[in-house]
Amino acid sequence: MSMGRKLRELLKQKKFLTSPGITTPLHAMIVEKAGFDFVYVGGYDVSLTLLGLPDVGFITETEMLNNARHIARAVNLPVIADVDTGYGNALNVIRTVQDFEAAGLAAIHIEDQVAPKRCGHVAGKVVIPLDEAVGKIRAALDARKDKDFMIIARTDAIAAAGGGLDEAIRRGRAYARAGADMIWAEFPTADIEQPQRFAREVLAEFPNVPLYLNYSANLKWHESKVTFEDFAAMGYKIMHVSLTGMRSTMMGMWDYAVDLKARGAQAEIDFQNRLKVHPMGAFHEMAGFSKWKALEEKYLPADEVKKKYDGAVGL
């Protein structure tokens, strides 16, 4: 079963799917171990984590692809990746789809901003003409070899110059009409009426097209009483909490670094005492050292393995 098929089967089996937004293979492995059904890789996360640059179109297809490939290889979960605008026009989208599908992903999402794009929740966004955006979705659908590989069409029209909710609804319908597997509107504020109306008006014409929601770290959903179940009831079938891996890593690393600077070795002693009773304390096990040792014993000469391990200190 391809990962695209696996994701589609999950959508049939469950009312909705959620996951933290992550950046690295290690993050993805933690998400899998925690019991989630899929992995989401965001462009903002990867740009800031790998390049130290903001989400304004600096990251390239090659950089995002290589990272996504490593993530897909590290877990047995469907992986959805952010591919920004598809890294160009409809012709560039063809290569992008082929590359990410070949890398073992389940789905990608393509947005309708001009290039270079910007994070969906910062000022200065501009969207391309609707007919050009539709052409990019059609090119993406035609480019895939496995029809289960999902093409998610995202519109940033709500907060774009000259846009608004009505334009986003128009685009959402057009992308569904073009055959997109899932529709995503980026909501710039935590105004529940926007996702409610978008879902109502798009699903009125296309009741069988699932919707995607970014439970964004930049918004105020966490201050409201709106739950994942509430969004699912509107028609949003896949949701991710954005920037989760990046934010939790930043917070944890900052706290440790400040403590180490202030208290020296005692900070590491106290940290290690906490870590050894934490589920992530067995990081050698998560890394798979025991599995690779077993493969050494299976494939390498027995005397070579014996020499490597007899008297050696460590695992």
N, C-alpha and C positions, 0 to 999 in steps of 0.2 A: 504494500500500500504506500503510495507516495504521501509526502507530508501535506500536500494540498488536499488529497482525499481524506487524510486523517483529520485535518481541520474541518472539512465539510461534514464529516461524520460527527465530530464533536458538536457542531452547531445543530445537528439534527437531534442529538441525544440530550442536550442541556438547554435550559431556558436562556442562559447567557454565559459568556466566558469573560473572565477578568484576569489581569496579570499586572505585575509591576513593570514599568519601563526600565530596561537595563542597557548596559553598555558593553560588557566584556563577556568572554566565555565563562569566567568564574562566576559572575553575576547570574548567568543563565543556568549554571549548574546548581546554584543555590535556589533559584526559582523552581527548578525541577524537583529538587530534594524537598522543598516546602509544599509540594503537591499541586502546583498550578498546571493548567492544561496547555498553555502555549507561552511563547517568549516574544516580547516586543522589543525591537531595537530602534531607538530614536536617533534622528540626525543631530539634534541639539546635544544630546548626551555624548555621542561619539566625537563630535567636533570639539567640544570643550575638553573631554577626557583625553583624546589621543593627540589633538593638535594644540590645545590651549587657546582655541579661537572660538568666538561666538558663532551662533547659527545664522549667518548671513551669506551662505552660499560658498564658503571657502572649501569645504570638504569635497573631494572628488569622488567620482564613481569608483575608481580603483581602490581608494582608501576605505570607503564604506563597504564595498564588496568583499575585500579581504577580511575585514573584521566580521562581517556577517557570515562568511564561509567558516571561519573558526568557531563561531557561536553555533552554527548548525551542526558542525561536526562534534561538538562537545556534549550535546544533549540529544535525547530521543523525543523531543517535543517539536510541534510545528513552530516555525519561526516566521514572524512578520517583520519586515524591515521598511523603514522610511527611505525612499529614494528621491526625496525632494521633488523636483520638477521632471525627473527622469533624465536629468543632466543634459538638457537641450531640447530640440524639437522632436517631432514624431519619429524621425529617423534615429535619433539618439535613443529614444525610448525603446525602439526595437532591440538594440544591443543591450540595453539595461535589463530588459525582461529576460532575454536569453541568458545573460550572465548570472542573474540572481536565481533563476530557475535551475541552471546547471550547478549552482553552489549548494543546492539542497534545501532551499527555503520553501515555505508553504505559500507565502503571499508577499506582495509589496503594495505600498500605497504611493500614488502619484498625485501631486497637487497642481493647481491651476495658476500658480503665481508666475510672474515673469522671472527670468534668470538675470542676475543672481537673486535667489529668493531670500526671505527673512523669516525668522521665527514667527509662527502664527499669532503670537500675542505681543508683538512689539509693533510700533508705528512704522509706516513707510511701505506697506505692502501694496502691490499692484497686481491685478490678475490679467492674464492674456485673454484675447477675444474668445467667446464661447465656441465658435466653430473650430478654432485652432485647438482648444482644449478637448473637444469631442474627438477631433482627429487623432490626438495623442492617445486617448483611451482606446479608440478603434485599433490603432497601431499596436498597442500593448496586447490587446486580446488576440490579434492575428499572429503576434510574434511567439506566443507560448507554444511549446510542443505538447505539454500535458494540460488538457483542458480543466483539470482540477486545480492547477496553479492559479491562485486567486489574485485578481486585479481589483484593488480598492481605489476608488476615485474620490479624491478629497478636494473640497472647495474652500478657499480662504476668502471668499467674496464678502462675507458679512462685515469684516473689519477693513476691507481694502478700499483704497480711494475710489470713489464713484460706485461702491457696491452697496451692501445692505442685505437684510434677511430675505427680501423678495428676490434679489438676484441670486442668492445662494440656493433658494428653493428652485428657481428656474434652472440653475446649473445642475442641481442634484437630480432633477427629473431628466434632464438631457443626458446625463452620464448613465443613468439607469436605462434610458431608451437606447443608448449606444451599446449596452450589454455589460456594463461594469458589474462585477460580482457583489460588490458592497459599496455603500455610499457613506461618506464621512464629511460632515460640515464642521469646520473649526469655529467654535463659539468663543468670542473674545471676552465675554463677561459671564459671571455666574447668574444669569437671568434665566430662570427655569422656563419662562415663556418661549424663549428662542428654540431650545431643543424640542419642546412640546409642539410648537407650530411647524417646525421643519419636518419632524417625523409625521405629523398628521397630514401635511399637504403632499409630501413625497409619497408616502405609503397609500394615500388615497388613489393615486394613479398606478403605483407599482407595489402592491401589497406583499409580494413575495421577495422583494429585495431587502436583505438585512441592512441595518445601519450600524455604523461604528461611532464610538464616542471616546474622545480624549478627556478623561477625568483629570484635567490639567492642574499641575502644581502651581501654575501662575494665576489661577482663578481662586474663587472663594467657595468651591463646592464643599470643602471640608468644614466650612463654617455654617453650612445649611443643614437641613435635615433630609436632603435628597439622598436616597440610597441607590446602590447598583440595581436593586430590584425595581425601584421606581423607573429608572431609565430603561430597563428591560421591558417593562410594561408598555413603554412608549414605542418600542420597536428596535431599541439599540441592543444588538446581540453580542457584540464584542466591545470590551472596554479595557483600556489600560490606564494606570495611574502614571502620569508622565514623570520622567527624570528621577525615578525612585532610586535606581542603583547609584546614579551620580550624586544625588543629594545625601543619601545615607552614607556613602563613602566619604564625601566631603566633611560631613558632620563628625563621623567617627574618627577620621584622620586628624581633623583639627583638634578635637578634644584630646586625643592621645598626644599629639605634638606639643600642645600647650602644657599638658601635664608633665611630659618628659623634660621639657625645658625648665619647668619650675621645680621639679622634685628629683630629677636625675634618675639613677638606677631604681629607686624605690617605685617610681611610676611603672617601670617595666615589670618589676616583681609583682606589684598589685594587679597589673593587667594580665599577666600570665596566670595568676591564681584565678581570675575570673574566666579566662579563656579555657582553661583545662576542664571546666565543668559545663562549658557552653557546647551546644550542638556543632558549632563550627571549630571546636578545639581540635578535632581529629582531622586536621587539614591534610596530613599525609595520606590518610585513608581516602579522602575525597579526591586527592590528586591521582590516586590509582596506583601507588607504588606496588602494592601486593599483586595487582593484576599483571603488571609488567614483569615482576619477578617470576611469576608463574609462566609467562611466555618465554622468558629467558631459559627456564628449566625445560620447557617444551622444545625449543628450537636450537639452543646453543649447545655446544659440546659440554657434557656433564663435568669434565675436569675443569673446564674454563669457568663454569658457574661456581664450582666448589672453591676455586682459587679466589674468586671475587668476594665470596661471602664468608669463608672460614676466617674467623678472627677479626673481621671488619667491625667497626663500631658504627652503630646507627640502627636503621630499620632491620 
